Amino acid sequence: MKIAETKRLIIRQASTKDAAFIKKLLNSPNWIEFIGDRGIKDESGAIDYINNSLIKSYKINGYGLFLVELKETNKLIGMSGFVKRDYLNHPDIGFAMLPKYEGKGYSFEAAKAMMNLGVNVLKVSKIYAITTEDNIKSQNLLKKIGLKDSGKITPPNSEEEFMLFEN
């Protein structure tokens, strides 16, 4: 199901047919470094992730992480959308692209569309984002889509401190 469309992108819900792409994205270097290893090593694991994380979030929250594809070719290139974290009262926006598609403005275009979806369609009063202190590219993109640095946060059961952004 299509969620949003931009000049160059279609943003849509994931399905189990996207398992090969999900496996590739979740094992890409920046995903592992900045988001974390989800232990997805085969398509079966990717199907479980799609069902138990992505599709479950669509059903429970009415939003989630959506797949980003090039409008011109329908090639999947990344993910963008919202995560509902237990320790945050509002959705957390996120984005990730395959290495080949980084630095081309796709993350910005997708995240901007997701901000529009959050504010104007889902009527979310506040949108958060968390990132590591060394992820300068994400910090810059978060500022570019209108979020402001609002301090640090340490999730429960974690020793890692993250930067917190909000609109």
N, C-alpha and C positions, 0 to 999 in steps of 0.2 A: 504494500500500500504506500503510495506516494504521500510524503509529509510536507515537502516544500520543494520549490524549484527556484533556481537563480539563473543568471545569464548563462553560466557554464555547467551547472550541476543539477542533478536530481537527488533529493534526499528521501530515502524510503526506509520502511521497516525491513528488518532482517527476516529471513526464513532459513529453514534447515538446508535449503539448496545452496546457501552461501557459505557452507562449511569450509571449503577449500580456501576461500578468500579470508575468512575469519582466522583460520590457522596461520596463514601467511602474515596477516596484519599483527596478530597478537605475539608473533615471534620476531617481528621486525626490531632492529636495534633500538630505536627511540622508544618503542612501546616497552621493551624490557627495561631500559634504563630509567625512564621517567614515570612509567605507570606501574610496571612490575610484571614479573613472570607469573602468568596464570596457569602454567603447567599444561598448556594445550599442545600436545605433541603429535596428534593425529586428527583425522576428520571426525572420528567418533567423539573425541574430547571437544572438538569445535561444535558439534551438534548439541552436546550437553550444555556448553556455554550459551549457545543461541537460545535453547529452550529455557534454561534455568536462570539466565541473567537477562538477556535482551527481551525475549518474548514475555517472560514473567513480569518484567517492569512495565511493558506496554499495557498489560492486563491490569496490574495492581495500581500503577501510578498514572496511567494515561499518557506516559512519555517514557523515554529511555534513550539509549544510544542508537542512532540510526545510521544506515549505510549511505555513503556518499559515492555517487557515480558520475562519470562524465556524461553530460547530456548528448554530446555528439556521437559517442561510441558505446554508451551503456557499460563502460568498463568501470568496475569497482576500484576506488582509489583510497578510501578511508572511512572514517566514522566520526560522527559528531552528534551531540545531543545532551541529554541530562541524566544524571545519576541521583537517586535518592539515597543519601547516606543517613544512617541512624543518628549520627551525632550532629547533623545540620538540620535546621528547621525548614529549609527551602532547598530546591534543586540545585545541583552542582553541574555547571556546564563543562563539557569536555570535548576534545577533538584529537584525532590522530590520523596521519596520512602515511601511506607507504613511502619509503625513502625517495623513490623516483619522482613523486609528486609534491615533495616538500619544496618550499621556497617559490612557489608559483602563484600564491595567493588563494589557493583552494581552501586552506584551513580558515582563513579570514572570511571568505565568502560563505562557507558552511556555518561557521560560528555566528556570523551576523544574521543569517537566516534563522538559526536556532534562537537567538536573542529575540528576534521578531516573533517567532512562534511562542516563546515563553511569555513575553509581555502582552502581546496582542491577541493570541489565540487561547493559550492556557490560562491567561490572566494571573500569572505568578507575580506576586508583589515584590519579591526579592529573589535574585539569582546570585548564587555563590560560585566560586571556583577555587580549587586548591591546586598548588603546584609546589615543586621543590625550589629551593633557593637558587640552585644552579641551572634551572630551566629558563634561561633568559628569553628564548624565543617565545615560549608560552606566556611569560609575564608580559612581554611587549604586545602580543596579540590580545591578551585579556584587556589591557589598557586601551587598545585600539577599538575594541567592541564596546567600550564604555564602562568597564569595571575598574574599581579603584582598590589599591592595596589597603587592607584594613587590619593588618597585623598578622599574628602567627596563630596556628592551631595545632594541637597535638591530639590526634584521634584517640579514643579510649583503647586500651590494650595495645598501644603503640608507643614506642620511644622516639619515633621520628616526628620532627616538627615540620609543618608545612606553612607556606605563605597562604593567607586567605584573602581573596578578592571578593568584592560585592558591588552590585549596581546601586 
